[in-house]
Amino acid sequence: MSRIATSLVLVLTAAAGRASAEPKAVAPAAKSDCTLPAAALASKTGASESSGLDLSPSGHPFTHLVVDNPLGNVTVEGYDGVAIHIETRKHAPDDDTLERLRVSLIPSADGTVRITSTADGGREVRPVARGAVRVDLFIRAPRNAHVEAAASAGKLDIANLDAGGDLDTASGPISVCNVSGEVFTHSLTGATRLQQVFGSVDAQAVQADVDLDTITGERLVATVDRGSIAGRRVRSRTVQLTTTDGRIRLEAEVALHGRISAASLGGDVDVRLHRHGGVVVRAQGAKVDFGALGVPAVLADGWRQIALGAADAAAMVELRSQHGNVQFVIVE
């Protein structure tokens, strides 16, 4: 396995095309429901290099893709094929620094492929700031491959996959589009956008916004410290949205026996609900507005409650803000 890995490293780090030369062609992108961002052009200053590699399975099909790229962006697109196509684009202040940028690729017999970027160093090597070098990875993988990807300040984009993903970034944004299966995202300061996810979702951010559009699955959890949460066309059976300092806006459908919980410490909570049966709504906030639904009952613990429709199999909605306002609307 070590000989295979060494060979693949040499393929990916060879000078396959400086900025003044033509890069090696890779397989054309397949037509998909989600359009990924186009590759950025190389900078006119410094040294650049582009290379491409096609990796076909030798036995077990590729089912698990693990990417660790602290030096730039990661883009993964699923397609109807069995091979993995990788395009690597590097940039550095000069040729010597460019040669230190490495991308290693290690396939395993169990169907896992690991891709990692590094910058070679040492006592006799002049240190270079991480922001001065860049490695962007553009990958096309089989649709049924589960993706794990990590970046630092770079973007993480995945689309058109059927086995979910686990994405982790520090300050770079996360984008997920047209993905089935469980999706987990973790971000410190990078914004998260999830669109057309057909499976359970767990999205976490520290100081960033989370945007959700067309989410269908058993469970949706979004947790933010400082930032807003916005959801549209949400159809998950269980929804739990929590933010410490930020606004929550949700437009969703609620299922029989479903449950929606939205809580913010310092921000407003605004929920618009499409219902298909009975629903019980409990709310607590600096100001609670049920609009045209009428005057809610005031419970002993200070919560305000209103019941709509039949009690059998009724869904439960719980909305709370300690310092903000709460608004609830039924959309017919």
N, C-alpha and C positions, 0 to 999 in steps of 0.2 A: 504493500500500500504506500510506503514511503517513496518508492521509485515512481509510482503513478503520480503522487502529489507533486514531487519535484518537477516532473515533466510538464504538468499542467501549469505550474507557476511560471516556468520558462516561456511557455506559449503565451501567457497573458501579459508578461512583463517585457517581452521582446519589443523592439522598436518597430511595430507593425505599421506605423504611419505617423511621421512628424506633422506639425501643423501645415507644412507646405506640400505634403504628399496626400494621396488618396487613401482613406482608411479601407480596411477589408470589409467587404459587403457582408451583411447578415441577412437572415431570412426576413422577407417583408412581413409587416404586421398584419395579423388577421383582422377582419372586420369584427367589431365587438360592440356591445351595448354601451360601453363607457369608453370615452376617448381620453387617453392619458396625455399629459403635457408633453409637448415636443422637446427633444433634446436641445439643450442650450448650446449655442455656438462657442467654440473655443476663444479665449481671450487673444487679442492681437499682440499682447506683450508676453514675454516669457516663452516657455517651451510647452508644446502639447503633443499628445499621442492618443491614437485611437486603435483599438484592436477588437477582433471578434472571434468567438469560439462557439462551435456546436458540439454538444455532448450528448451522445446517444446511450441508452441503457444497454448493458451487456448481458443482463439477466433479469434481475428484479426491476420492475418499472419504478421510475422516480415518483415517490409519494411524499417526500418531506424535503423542503428547501429551507436552509438556515443561512441567513446573510448577516454579517457583522461588518458594517462600513462606517467607521468613525470619521472618515475623510470626505464624505460627500453624500449625494443623493442615492436612494435605492428605489427603482421602479420595477415592479413585477406585474406582468400581464399573463393571464391564463389563455391558453389556446387549445384547439383540438389536435393535439399531437403528442408524441412520446418523448421527444428530445428536449433539451434545455439549450436555449440560445442566449449567449451572453455578449453584450457589447460593453466595453470598458473605455471610458474617456478620462484621461489624466491631464493635469495641468500643474506646472511648477515654475518657479522664477527662472530656472536655467536647466540645461541638459543634465548636469551632474545630479541635481536634486531630483529631476524626473526619473533618473535611473534607480533612485532609492525607493520609489513607490512600487509596492508589490501587491498583487492580487493572487491569492491562492485559492485553489478549488480542489476539494477532496471528496470524491464519491465513496459511499459505503455500500457494502453488499446488501444492506437492508432497505435500500431505496432512498437513503438520505444523501443529500448533496450539501456540502458546507462551502461557503464563499466568504473570504475574509480579506480586508485591505489593511495594509500596514505601511509604515515609512521606516526603512532601515536606518539604524542609528549606530552609535558607538563612540568611544572616547575621542577618536581621531576625526570624527565627522562633524562638520560645522552644523550646529543646531539651526533648525528652521521652524518658524512659528507654524502651528497647524493651519492657521488661516491663509498661509501663503501657498499651500498645496491643495489639490483637489482630486478626488477620484469619484466619478459618477458611474453607477452600474445600472444598465438597462437589460432586464431579463425577461425572456418569454419561457414559461414553464407549462407543463401539462395542467389542465384545469383542475384535476383531482389531487394536485399537490398541496399539502398544508404548508403555509409560509410562516416562518419566524424571521423577523427582520429587526435590526437595531441600528440606530444612527445617533450622531451627536447633534450637530447643527444642520444637518442635511434633511431633505424631505424624504418621507416614506409614502410611496403611492403603490397600492395594489388594486387590481381590477380583474373582473371576469374569472373568478375562481370559485370552486365548489367544495373546498374542504376547510374553509375558515383561515384565520391568521392570528398571530400574536405580534404586535408592533410596539416598539419601545424607542422613544427619542427624548433627547434633552430639550433643545430649543427649536428643533425643526418641526414643521407642520406634518400632520398625518392625514392622509386621504384614502378612503376605502369606498369602492364603487362596484356594485353588482357582484356581491360575494355571498355565497351560501355557507352555512356552518357557523360555528362559534367564532366570534371575533373579540379579541382582547386588545385594548390600546392603553398605553401608559405614556404620559408626557409631563414634563416639568413646565415649560413655558411655550410650547408649540401648540398652535390651534389644531383641533381635531374635527374632521368632517367625515361623517359616515352616511353614505347614500346607497339605497337599495341593498340592504343587508337582510338576508333571509335565514335568520338563525338568532340565537341568543347573543347579547352584546353586553360587554363590561368595559366602559370607557372611563378612564381616570386621568385627571389633569390637576396640576397645582395652581399655576397662574396662567390660565388660558381658557378660551371659550371652547365649548363642545357644540357642534351643529349636527342634528340628526334629521334625516329625510328618508321616508319610506323604509321603516324598520318593521319587520315581521318575524316574530319568533316567540318562544315560550317566555323569555325573560329579557328585560332591558334594564341595565343599571348604569347610571352616569353619576360620577362624583367629582366635584370641583371645589377647590378651596377658594381662590379668587378668580372669578370668571362667570360667564353666563352659560346657561343651557337652553338651547332652542330645539324643539322637536316638531316635525310636521309629518302627517300621514303615518303615525305610529299605531301599530296594531298588535303589539306584544301583549300577552295575557297578563304578565306581571311587569309593572313599570315602577322603578324607584329612582327618583332624581333628587340629588342633594347638592347644595352649594352653601358655602359659608358667607361669602360676600359677592353676590351676583343675582341677576334676575333669572327666573325660570319661565319660559313660555312653551306651552305644549298644546298641540292639536292632535287628538288621538281618538281611536275607537276603543270602546271597552267591551269585553266579552262577558258572557255569563260566568259567574264566579270569579271574574277578573279583579285585579287590584291595581290601583294607581296611587302612588305616594309621591308628593312633591314638597320639599321642605327647603327653605332658605332662612338663614339667620338674619341677614340685613337687606335682602332684596325682595322685590315684588314677585308674586306667584300668579300667573295668568294661565288658566286652563280652559280650552274649548273642547267639548266632548261630543262625539257622535255615539249615541247609545242604541242598543238593540235589545232592550229589556229593562228590568228594574235596576236602579242604582241608588246607593246611599252615599251622600256627600257630607263629609265633616270638614270644617274649616276653622282656622284660628289665625288671627293676624291683627295688626294695628287697625286695619279696616277690612271688613269682609263684605263683598258685594256679590249677591246671587242674581242680580239683575231682575228679569221678569219672572223668575221662578217663584217669587213670593218671599214671605218672611220666614226665616228658618227658626227652628226651635233652639233655645239656649239650654245647653246641658249643664249639669252641676259643676263640671270641671272647666267651664268657660268655653267649650267648643260650641260651634253653631252647626246644626245638622238639618238636612232636608232629604226626604225620601221621594223618589220618583218611580212610578210604575209598580209592578208586582214585586212583593218581597221575596218570592221564591227565586232562588238562584241569582239574587241581586248582586251586582258588582259593588265594590267598595272603593271610594275615592277619598283620600285624606290629604288636605292641603294645609300647609303651615308656614308662617313667617313671623318671627319674633318682633322685627322692627319694620317690616314692609307690609304692603297691602296685598290682599288675596281677592282675586276675581275668578268667578266660575260661570261659564256660559254653556248651554246646551245648543248644539248645532243640529237642526233638523235636516 
